[in-house]
Amino acid sequence: MKRRERAMRQKLSAFKRRFGQPHIDLAYHGAFPMSLTVDLLYRIWQSFKEDSQGKPLNIPFEAVGDVLINLCEEVGYELYELEWSLRRELLKEMEESERFGKKRPKKLAKFLLDYTEKYRESEDEEERELAKIQEWTALAYLKPQEVRGEILKEIAGIGKE
């Protein structure tokens, strides 16, 4: 196992021991978007209160800050990201869990599309770009062929401006 992989597993294991399953449940959900803001993670916390069987997750409000501070890196002003391998591991664990399964990412995708709608026409170019990336993330689960075409068009347009 590579050093980076081992460090990620140690970080995740320490987080699980320190905070417990409700915090991990929020981390699973927070791993879906490519980037997080306090507002986005709070809205995820607010919107996903039950597992797939309808059982309460009982995630405390302070889990929002704990996930951002302990698992994420601040990559911009109030913008956070999970390291790629940690994000991948959390998503894998969520999808393999009987409590969430493969349907939960699709629900998160629909939620993320709704959430980013208000930013798609923003006057702020960075907000529009972030919304586009979040939209692609969501569409990768819902309409993979469609998003593939959009990404290829975007790449083809780079440098033509």
Rosetta blueprint (number, residue, H / E / L):
1 M L
2 K L
3 R H
4 R H
5 E H
6 R H
7 A H
8 M H
9 R H
10 Q H
11 K H
12 L H
13 S H
14 A H
15 F H
16 K H
17 R H
18 R H
19 F H
20 G L
21 Q H
22 P H
23 H H
24 I H
25 D H
26 L H
27 A H
28 Y H
29 H H
30 G H
31 A L
32 F L
33 P L
34 M L
35 S L
36 L E
37 T L
38 V H
39 D H
40 L H
41 L H
42 Y H
43 R H
44 I H
45 W H
46 Q H
47 S H
48 F L
49 K L
50 E E
51 D L
52 S L
53 Q L
54 G L
55 K L
56 P E
57 L L
58 N L
59 I L
60 P L
61 F L
62 E L
63 A H
64 V H
65 G H
66 D H
67 V H
68 L H
69 I H
70 N H
71 L H
72 C E
73 E E
74 E E
75 V E
76 G E
77 Y L
78 E L
79 L E
80 Y E
81 E E
82 L E
83 E L
84 W H
85 S H
86 L H
87 R H
88 R H
89 E H
90 L H
91 L H
92 K H
93 E H
94 M H
95 E H
96 E H
97 S L
98 E L
99 R L
100 F L
101 G L
102 K L
103 K H
104 R H
105 P H
106 K H
107 K H
108 L H
109 A H
110 K H
111 F H
112 L H
113 L H
114 D H
115 Y H
116 T H
117 E H
118 K H
119 Y H
120 R L
121 E L
122 S L
123 E L
124 D L
125 E H
126 E H
127 E H
128 R H
129 E H
130 L H
131 A H
132 K H
133 I H
134 Q H
135 E H
136 W H
137 T H
138 A H
139 L H
140 A H
141 Y H
142 L H
143 K L
144 P H
145 Q H
146 E H
147 V H
148 R H
149 G H
150 E H
151 I H
152 L H
153 K H
154 E H
155 I H
156 A H
157 G H
158 I L
159 G L
160 K L
161 E L
